[in-house]
C-alpha cells in the first residue's frame, strides 16, 4: 500500500470529525487488516510500530470498529485462507505454560527418548 498508514489515535479523531467515508476489512496472511477511506484517500490502520495492524479474528475487528464509531464496513475475503488465518507464537505459548506437555515432567521424558540412540 503506497498510502501512509494511520494509527488508532488519528483514526479516532477522523471518525469524531465525520471525515471517514468507509471502512473495508481485508483478509491477509495471518489475520485481518483495516483500510479506511477519508475523502478520496484510502489508508491502512497501523500498529504501534508502523506496520499494518492485523487482527486475528474478524469478530475482534467488528468490535474494534463499532467501538471507535464505525458501525458499518465491507469485508474482502478474496485472499482468505482458513489454514493461514491462525497465527501462533510458540514462544509465547511456551512462556505462558500452554505448550504441549508430555509425561509427568512436562516433556523431559520425551526429550530423553528423542536424544537416546536407537538400538
C-alpha positions in Angstrom: 0.0 0.0 0.0 1.5 3.2 -1.1 -0.6 5.4 1.1 0.6 6.4 4.5 -0.8 4.4 7.4 -2.8 5.9 10.2 -2.7 5.0 13.8 -5.6 4.4 16.3 -5.5 8.0 17.7 -5.7 9.6 14.2 -8.5 7.2 13.2 -10.5 8.1 16.3 -10.1 11.9 15.5 -11.1 11.4 11.9 -14.2 9.4 12.9 -15.1 12.0 15.5 -14.9 14.8 13.0 -17.0 12.8 10.5 -14.4 12.6 7.7 -14.3 8.8 7.4 -16.5 7.8 4.4 -16.0 4.0 4.6 -14.0 1.2 6.1 -13.0 -2.1 4.5 -11.7 -5.2 6.2 -9.4 -7.3 4.1 -8.0 -10.8 4.7 -4.2 -11.1 4.8 -1.8 -13.7 5.7 -2.0 -14.0 9.4 -5.2 -12.0 10.0 -7.4 -9.2 9.0 -6.4 -5.6 8.2 -8.5 -2.4 8.0 -8.5 0.1 5.2 -10.1 3.5 6.0 -11.4 5.8 3.3 -11.3 9.6 4.0 -12.4 11.7 1.1 -10.6 10.1 -1.9 -7.7 8.6 0.1 -7.7 5.0 1.4 -5.2 4.4 4.2 -4.4 1.3 6.2 -4.6 1.2 10.0 -1.2 0.9 11.5 0.1 -0.9 14.7 2.2 1.0 17.2 5.4 0.1 15.3 4.2 1.4 12.0 3.4 -1.8 10.2 -0.2 -2.6 9.2 -2.2 -3.7 12.2 -3.5 -7.2 11.9 -6.4 -8.7 13.9 -6.5 -12.5 14.3 -10.3 -12.7 14.3 -12.9 -11.0 12.2 -15.1 -10.6 15.3 -12.4 -8.6 17.0 -12.3 -6.2 14.0 -16.1 -5.8 14.2 -15.9 -4.9 17.9 -13.0 -2.5 17.4 -14.7 -0.7 14.5 -18.0 -0.4 16.3 -16.4 0.9 19.5 -14.4 3.5 17.6 -17.6 4.7 15.8 -17.7 2.8 12.5 -20.8 0.6 12.7 -20.8 -0.5 9.0 -17.9 -1.8 6.9 -17.2 -4.0 3.9 -15.3 -7.3 4.1 -13.0 -8.5 1.4 -12.3 -12.3 1.6 -10.6 -12.8 -1.8 -7.3 -13.9 -0.2 -8.9 -15.6 2.8 -7.3 -19.0 3.6 -8.5 -20.6 6.9 -5.3 -22.6 7.2 -3.2 -19.4 7.2 -5.6 -17.3 9.3 -4.4 -18.6 12.6 -1.2 -17.1 13.8 0.6 -18.9 16.6 3.5 -17.8 18.7 5.1 -20.9 20.0 7.5 -18.8 22.2 4.5 -17.1 23.9 2.6 -20.3 24.4 5.7 -21.9 26.0 6.2 -18.9 28.4 2.6 -19.0 29.5 2.6 -22.7 30.0 0.2 -23.6 27.3 2.7 -25.6 25.3 2.2 -29.3 24.7 3.1 -31.3 27.8 4.0 -34.9 27.5 4.5 -37.1 30.6 4.5 -36.1 34.2 7.6 -33.9 33.9 6.5 -31.6 31.1 8.3 -33.2 28.2 11.5 -34.3 29.9 10.8 -37.9 29.2 10.0 -37.1 25.6 13.3 -35.2 25.1 15.2 -38.1 26.7 13.6 -40.6 24.3 14.4 -38.4 21.3 18.0 -38.0 22.3 18.6 -41.7 23.1 20.4 -43.6 20.3 18.3 -46.2 18.5 19.2 -49.8 19.1 
